[in-house]
């Protein structure tokens, strides 16, 4: 299966989008499809390089599934994910994305912000 679509992510951790089959009496529904989008943005790697965004390659079928998934659409709307056809668009896409989620490690700039109390 050729993977020619890309999901750009500024999420700290990986997230899976799952399609389930019909409910079965007394049993969990069967998993039909699972697409995992890589995380790791804003997390230092072994080389101490901290990526601003992470890319996951997905097939055409997976792209169609993701584009119809409500949870995926919500993350796109909030600015954490972008579905694209060209991997080279990452730097351009990152300009319009939320730079990090709430799980990202704290950095020095985070401690300079005023503290909200109450």
N, C-alpha and C positions, 0 to 999 in steps of 0.2 A: 504494500500500500504506500504510494508516494505521498510524502508529506510536503505540501507546497503552500501551506498557510501557516501563519505564525501568531502566537498570542504573546504580547508583551505584558510583563507583570512588574509592579512595584510592591508586591506582597512579600512579607518576610518569610512566610512558610508556604509550602505547597498546599494546593486545594484541589479536591477531586469533585467533579460533577458527574452524578450517577443517574442513569435511566433505569427504572425498575419495571418489571413486568407486572401483570395483574396480581392482586393480593390473593394468597392461597389460605384457605381456612386452617387456622392453627399453626401456620408456618410463615416465615418471612417471605416477602416477594423475591423473585429471582432477579439478580442483577443482569441487565441486558447489555449495558455499556457503561464504561467508566473512562472518563478523560481527566487525567491529572495535569494540572498546570503547575510548573515548577515555581518554587519560591526561592528566596535567597537574596533578594534585593536588600541593600543596606546592611548586609551581614559580611564581615571580613572573611575572606577565604584563607587558605594556608599561606598564600603569598602576600597576605595583608592588603590585597586589593579589595575594595568594597564596591561591588557593582551597583549602579543606580537602578538598573532594571535587569530582568531575566527574560530569556526568550524560550518558548516551547513550540516545537514544530507540531502541527496537527494536519490530518488528512482533510480532504474535502468533506467527507461524511461527518467527521468530528467537528469541523467548522460549522456545518449546517446544524448539528445537534446543539453546539454551544450557543449559536445565534438564536435558537428558539428556547433556551433554558432561562427561566426567570431569575434564578440566582446569579448566573453568569451575567445576564443583562443588568442586574442591580450593581454588580461590581464594576461593570463598564461605565454605568451612569455615575457612580461615585468616583471614577477616575483611577481605579487600581489596575484595570485590564483593558487592553486594546487588541482587537482581532484584525490582522493585516495580511496582505498577500505578498509583501516584500520584506524580507528580513532586514534589509538595509534601512528601513524606515524607523528603526528603534530610536536613534538619537532625536529625530524629529518628533516622534510620538511622546517621548519622555518629557518634552517641553510642556505638553498639555495635560500630563498625568499628575495625580497626587504623588508627591515625591516619596512618601513612606506611609505605612500603616501604623496603627497603634502598638504593634508588637515589635517594631524596629528598636534595636538597641539605642540607648541614649548616647548622645555625643555632647561635646562641650557647649555647643550653641543652645542645646535644649535647657541647660541650667542658667542661661542668661535671660530667659523669658520670665516675666513676672508670674508669681505663684497666685493661682486663684483660690480664694478661701471662701467657703460657704456657698 
